[in-house]
Amino acid sequence: MLDFKAFNILHPDGTLGEEARNNPSLNPEQLLFLYRLMLLNRRLDERMIMLQRQGRIGFYIGSAGEEAAIMGSAYALDERDWIVPCYRELGAALIRGYPLFQLICQFFGNAEDIVKGRQMPNHYGNRQLRFVSISSPVGTQIPQATGISLAIKIRGGSEVVLVYFGDGATSQGDFHVGLNFAGVYKTPTIFFCRNNQWAISTPTRCQTAVENIASKAQAYGIEGVQVDGNDLLAVHAVTSKAVERARQGGGATLIEAVTFRLGGHSTSDDPKAYRDEKQVEQWRQRDPLVRLRSYLINGGHWTEDDDTGLEGEIKEQIQENLKRAERVPPPAVDTLFSDVYDTIPWHLREQQEELEGETE
């Protein structure tokens, strides 16, 4: 899979291709902003996985190796646009300005968690940021995203909806329903497939018989493009084009970002049981963080000392927010009964009073 021919701008060694050398899609200031968030994303993932191993949180899903695909695409949106995540889109949440403290509280499910501990760790959402709540069932967010974008079109809005999913979701009926509906109604939807080569332990070759997932767009009458998912510049360029097309009424686009999941599917998974470590090491040579860092350093926009300083800042930032979050108590008992009915019915009111009496 390392010889794929997906659209590429920034080569694995951090140099620009000929076609982009004079006109990269992002300027150095923007790239530095994204690099800082990508490194924060990687270090936060590592720390949360460690906390899960220590029994301090119950579950975690990381995105190591996929940061460029996620951030390059999310950065192409405006704040008015909607993001419908899968469950590795921490980078998209950070770009939207999701407060780090609020994220960590969600991982703990404490009283400061805006969903009050009702979602499992890593299943965050924020209505104000137009970042839809994450759910576990594979692919269910795809037709939901098409529905959101159809509502936008009916109301005459100019917003775009970006929905993320993995290669495994393309084997689900929801994928086909969502794309077909989007094709028929020309909805402003961007379907973003993070093809990280593995749907837990099932390789991509077992998901489809066609050469690439992007080609599936033809069956639904929408645009399809395959991009190097570890190339931040290429992902941003492709997604920006899809956003502009959707905003102008041109309909949906299916983007396949070819990338690789460096870690396990989640903290409940051991990838060594089903994949060759030689493959992992090959993909480490295409690490999106290393690629972008090399480009910035080679261009004189960043130094090794800058990187060391940033590592220290991120470590302190995570530690401060972690300490603060761990001091927050669990959600109050009455949150079990709130946000379901406008007026709590009598039988639930009785249960609430009984439970409150037992906890006094």
C-alpha positions as CSV (number, residue, x, y, z in Angstrom):
1,M,0.0,0.0,0.0
2,L,3.0,2.3,0.3
3,D,3.2,2.7,-3.5
4,F,-0.3,4.3,-3.8
5,K,-0.7,7.2,-6.2
6,A,-2.9,9.5,-4.2
7,F,-2.7,13.3,-4.6
8,N,0.3,14.6,-2.8
9,I,2.0,18.0,-2.2
10,L,4.4,17.5,0.7
11,H,6.7,14.5,0.2
12,P,7.6,12.2,3.2
13,D,11.0,13.8,3.5
14,G,9.4,17.2,4.1
15,T,10.1,18.7,0.6
16,L,7.4,20.2,-1.7
17,G,6.5,18.6,-5.0
18,E,7.3,20.6,-8.1
19,E,3.7,21.6,-8.7
20,A,3.4,23.2,-5.3
21,R,6.8,24.6,-4.7
22,N,5.8,28.2,-5.6
23,N,2.2,28.0,-4.2
24,P,1.7,25.8,-1.1
25,S,-1.9,25.7,0.1
26,L,-1.1,27.1,3.6
27,N,1.4,29.8,4.7
28,P,4.0,29.2,7.4
29,E,2.0,30.9,10.1
30,Q,-1.0,28.6,9.4
31,L,1.3,25.6,9.3
32,L,2.9,26.5,12.6
33,F,-0.6,26.8,14.2
34,L,-1.5,23.4,12.9
35,Y,1.8,21.8,13.9
36,R,1.3,23.0,17.5
37,L,-2.1,21.4,17.6
38,M,-0.9,18.2,15.9
39,L,1.8,17.8,18.6
40,L,-0.7,18.6,21.3
41,N,-3.0,16.0,19.8
42,R,-0.3,13.3,19.8
43,R,0.9,14.0,23.4
44,L,-2.7,14.2,24.7
45,D,-3.4,10.8,23.1
46,E,-0.3,9.3,24.7
47,R,-1.2,10.7,28.1
48,M,-4.8,9.6,28.0
49,I,-3.8,6.1,27.0
50,M,-1.4,6.0,29.9
51,L,-4.3,7.1,32.2
52,Q,-6.5,4.3,30.9
53,R,-3.7,1.8,31.6
54,Q,-3.6,3.2,35.2
55,G,-7.3,2.8,35.6
56,R,-8.0,6.5,35.9
57,I,-10.2,6.6,32.9
58,G,-12.2,3.7,31.4
59,F,-11.5,3.9,27.7
60,Y,-9.6,5.8,25.0
61,I,-9.3,5.9,21.2
62,G,-6.2,7.6,19.8
63,S,-5.4,9.1,16.4
64,A,-1.6,8.7,16.2
65,G,-0.6,8.8,12.6
66,E,-3.8,10.3,11.4
67,E,-3.5,13.9,12.6
68,A,-2.8,15.4,9.2
69,A,-5.9,13.8,7.7
70,I,-8.1,15.1,10.5
71,M,-6.6,18.6,10.9
72,G,-5.9,19.3,7.3
73,S,-9.6,18.7,6.5
74,A,-11.1,20.4,9.5
75,Y,-9.0,23.5,8.9
76,A,-10.6,23.9,5.5
77,L,-14.0,24.7,7.1
78,D,-15.5,27.9,8.4
79,E,-16.8,28.2,11.9
80,R,-20.3,28.1,10.5
81,D,-19.8,24.7,9.0
82,W,-20.8,21.5,10.9
83,I,-18.4,18.7,11.8
84,V,-19.9,15.2,12.3
85,P,-17.0,13.1,13.8
86,C,-16.3,9.4,14.0
87,Y,-14.1,8.9,17.0
88,R,-10.6,9.9,16.2
89,E,-11.3,13.5,15.4
90,L,-9.7,15.1,18.5
91,G,-7.7,17.3,16.2
92,A,-10.8,18.7,14.6
93,A,-12.2,19.5,18.0
94,L,-9.0,21.3,18.9
95,I,-9.1,23.3,15.7
96,R,-12.7,24.3,16.6
97,G,-11.4,25.6,19.9
98,Y,-12.8,22.9,22.1
99,P,-11.4,23.7,25.6
100,L,-8.8,21.2,26.7
101,F,-10.2,21.2,30.3
102,Q,-13.6,20.4,28.9
103,L,-12.3,17.6,26.8
104,I,-10.4,16.0,29.8
105,C,-13.5,16.3,31.9
106,Q,-15.4,14.3,29.3
107,F,-12.7,11.6,29.4
108,F,-13.3,11.4,33.2
109,G,-17.1,11.8,32.9
110,N,-17.1,14.2,35.9
111,A,-19.5,17.0,36.9
112,E,-17.8,19.5,34.5
113,D,-18.4,17.2,31.6
114,I,-21.1,18.9,29.4
115,V,-22.7,15.6,28.6
116,K,-22.7,14.8,32.4
117,G,-21.0,11.4,32.1
118,R,-23.6,9.9,29.8
119,Q,-21.3,9.2,27.0
120,M,-18.3,6.9,27.2
121,P,-14.8,8.5,27.1
122,N,-13.9,10.0,23.7
123,H,-17.5,10.5,22.8
124,Y,-17.6,14.3,23.2
125,G,-19.6,16.9,21.4
126,N,-20.3,20.7,21.6
127,R,-23.3,22.3,20.0
128,Q,-21.9,25.8,20.2
129,L,-18.8,24.7,18.2
130,R,-21.1,22.8,15.7
131,F,-19.2,19.6,16.6
132,V,-21.8,16.8,16.7
133,S,-21.7,14.3,19.5
134,I,-19.7,11.1,18.8
135,S,-21.5,7.7,18.9
136,S,-20.1,4.2,18.8
137,P,-22.2,2.4,16.1
138,V,-20.1,2.2,12.9
139,G,-21.3,4.5,10.1
140,T,-24.5,5.8,11.7
141,Q,-23.2,9.3,11.5
142,I,-23.1,9.2,7.7
143,P,-26.8,9.5,6.8
144,Q,-27.2,11.8,9.8
145,A,-24.7,14.2,8.2
146,T,-26.5,14.0,4.9
147,G,-29.7,14.9,6.7
148,I,-28.1,17.9,8.3
149,S,-26.8,19.1,5.0
150,L,-30.2,18.6,3.3
151,A,-31.8,20.7,6.0
152,I,-29.2,23.4,5.3
153,K,-30.0,23.3,1.6
154,I,-33.8,23.4,2.2
155,R,-33.4,26.5,4.5
156,G,-31.2,28.2,1.9
157,G,-28.1,28.2,4.1
158,S,-24.5,28.3,2.9
159,E,-23.0,25.9,5.5
160,V,-21.2,22.7,4.6
161,V,-21.2,19.4,6.6
162,L,-18.0,17.4,7.0
163,V,-18.5,13.8,8.2
164,Y,-15.7,11.5,9.2
165,F,-15.6,7.7,9.1
166,G,-13.1,4.9,8.7
167,D,-12.6,2.4,5.8
168,G,-14.6,-0.2,7.8
169,A,-17.7,2.1,7.7
170,T,-17.8,1.8,3.9
171,S,-19.0,-1.8,4.3
172,Q,-22.0,-0.6,6.3
173,G,-25.4,0.1,4.7
174,D,-25.4,3.6,6.2
175,F,-22.5,4.6,4.0
176,H,-24.4,3.7,0.8
177,V,-27.6,5.3,2.1
178,G,-25.9,8.5,3.0
179,L,-24.0,8.9,-0.3
180,N,-26.9,7.9,-2.5
181,F,-29.2,10.5,-0.8
182,A,-26.5,13.1,-1.1
183,G,-26.0,12.4,-4.8
184,V,-29.7,12.6,-5.6
185,Y,-30.3,15.8,-3.7
186,K,-26.9,17.4,-4.3
187,T,-26.4,18.1,-0.6
188,P,-23.4,20.2,0.6
189,T,-21.8,17.2,2.3
190,I,-18.1,16.2,2.4
191,F,-17.7,12.5,3.1
192,F,-14.2,12.1,4.6
193,C,-12.9,8.5,4.8
194,R,-9.8,8.0,6.9
195,N,-8.5,4.9,5.3
196,N,-6.1,3.8,8.0
197,Q,-5.8,0.3,6.5
198,W,-7.6,-1.5,9.4
199,A,-11.1,-1.7,10.6
200,I,-10.0,-3.0,14.0
201,S,-8.4,-6.3,12.8
202,T,-10.0,-6.3,9.3
203,P,-7.7,-5.0,6.5
204,T,-8.9,-2.7,3.8
205,R,-8.5,-5.4,1.2
206,C,-11.4,-7.2,2.9
207,Q,-13.6,-4.2,2.8
208,T,-13.9,-3.7,-0.9
209,A,-13.0,-5.3,-4.3
210,V,-12.3,-2.0,-6.1
211,E,-8.9,-0.4,-6.3
212,N,-9.7,2.5,-4.0
213,I,-12.6,3.7,-1.9
214,A,-12.8,7.1,-3.6
215,S,-13.9,5.4,-6.8
216,K,-17.2,4.4,-5.1
217,A,-18.3,8.1,-5.6
218,Q,-19.1,7.3,-9.2
219,A,-22.0,5.1,-8.3
220,Y,-23.7,7.9,-6.6
221,G,-23.0,10.7,-9.0
222,I,-20.7,12.7,-6.7
223,E,-17.1,13.7,-6.9
224,G,-14.5,11.3,-5.6
225,V,-10.8,12.0,-4.8
226,Q,-8.0,10.0,-3.1
227,V,-5.4,12.0,-1.2
228,D,-2.2,11.2,0.8
229,G,-3.7,11.4,4.3
230,N,-0.3,12.0,5.9
231,D,0.2,15.2,3.8
232,L,-1.4,18.1,5.6
233,L,-1.0,20.4,2.7
234,A,-2.6,18.0,0.2
235,V,-5.5,17.1,2.5
236,H,-6.2,20.8,3.1
237,A,-6.1,21.6,-0.6
238,V,-8.5,18.8,-1.6
239,T,-10.9,19.5,1.2
240,S,-10.9,23.3,0.4
241,K,-11.8,22.5,-3.1
242,A,-14.7,20.2,-2.0
243,V,-15.9,22.9,0.5
244,E,-16.0,25.5,-2.2
245,R,-17.8,23.2,-4.6
246,A,-20.4,22.3,-2.0
247,R,-21.0,26.0,-1.1
248,Q,-21.6,26.9,-4.7
249,G,-24.3,24.2,-5.0
250,G,-22.1,21.6,-6.7
251,G,-23.1,18.8,-4.3
252,A,-21.2,16.3,-2.3
253,T,-17.6,14.9,-2.5
254,L,-16.1,11.7,-1.2
255,I,-12.5,12.1,0.0
256,E,-10.4,9.0,0.7
257,A,-7.4,10.0,2.8
258,V,-4.9,7.2,2.7
259,T,-3.2,7.0,6.1
260,F,-2.3,4.6,8.8
261,R,-3.3,3.9,12.4
262,L,0.0,3.7,14.3
263,G,-1.5,2.4,17.5
264,G,-4.3,0.1,18.4
265,H,-7.9,0.6,17.4
266,S,-8.6,1.6,21.0
267,T,-7.2,0.8,24.5
268,S,-9.2,-2.5,24.2
269,D,-7.2,-3.6,21.2
270,D,-3.8,-5.3,20.7
271,P,-2.8,-4.7,17.1
272,K,0.2,-7.0,17.4
273,A,-2.2,-9.9,17.3
274,Y,-3.2,-9.3,13.7
275,R,-0.7,-7.1,11.9
276,D,3.0,-7.2,11.0
277,E,5.2,-4.7,12.9
278,K,7.3,-4.3,9.7
279,Q,4.3,-2.6,8.1
280,V,3.9,-0.3,11.1
281,E,7.6,0.7,10.9
282,Q,7.2,1.4,7.2
283,W,4.4,3.8,7.9
284,R,6.3,5.4,10.7
285,Q,8.6,6.7,8.0
286,R,5.6,8.6,6.7
287,D,4.6,10.1,10.1
288,P,2.7,13.3,9.4
289,L,4.2,15.1,12.4
290,V,7.8,14.4,11.3
291,R,6.9,15.3,7.7
292,L,5.5,18.7,8.7
293,R,8.3,19.4,11.2
294,S,10.9,18.7,8.6
295,Y,9.2,21.1,6.1
296,L,9.1,23.9,8.7
297,I,12.7,23.4,9.8
298,N,14.0,23.1,6.3
299,G,12.2,26.3,5.4
300,G,13.6,28.2,8.3
301,H,10.3,28.6,10.1
302,W,11.0,26.3,13.1
303,T,14.0,25.0,15.0
304,E,14.9,22.0,17.1
305,D,15.0,24.4,20.1
306,D,11.5,25.6,19.2
307,D,10.4,22.0,19.2
308,T,11.9,21.3,22.6
309,G,10.2,24.4,24.1
310,L,6.9,23.4,22.6
311,E,7.1,19.9,24.1
312,G,7.6,21.5,27.5
313,E,4.7,23.8,27.1
314,I,2.4,21.0,26.0
315,K,3.4,18.8,28.9
316,E,2.7,21.6,31.4
317,Q,-0.6,22.4,29.7
318,I,-1.8,18.8,29.8
319,Q,-0.7,18.3,33.4
320,E,-2.4,21.5,34.7
321,N,-5.7,20.6,33.1
322,L,-5.4,17.0,34.2
323,K,-4.9,18.0,37.8
324,R,-7.8,20.4,37.7
325,A,-10.1,17.8,36.1
326,E,-9.2,15.1,38.7
327,R,-10.3,17.4,41.5
328,V,-13.9,17.6,40.0
329,P,-16.4,15.3,41.6
330,P,-18.7,12.9,39.7
331,P,-22.0,14.3,38.3
332,A,-24.8,14.8,40.8
333,V,-27.3,12.0,41.3
334,D,-30.2,14.2,39.9
335,T,-28.4,14.4,36.5
336,L,-29.7,10.8,35.9
337,F,-33.2,12.3,35.6
338,S,-32.6,15.7,33.9
339,D,-32.6,16.5,30.2
340,V,-35.0,13.7,29.3
341,Y,-38.4,15.3,29.9
342,D,-39.5,18.9,30.1
343,T,-41.5,17.9,33.2
344,I,-40.3,14.8,35.0
345,P,-43.3,12.3,35.1
346,W,-44.5,11.0,38.5
347,H,-42.9,7.6,38.3
348,L,-39.5,8.9,37.6
349,R,-40.0,11.6,40.3
350,E,-40.6,8.8,42.8
351,Q,-37.5,7.0,41.7
352,Q,-35.5,10.2,41.9
353,E,-36.7,11.0,45.5
354,E,-36.0,7.4,46.5
355,L,-32.5,7.5,45.2
356,E,-31.8,10.9,46.7
357,G,-33.0,9.5,50.1
358,E,-30.6,6.6,49.9
359,T,-27.6,8.9,49.0
360,E,-28.2,11.5,51.7
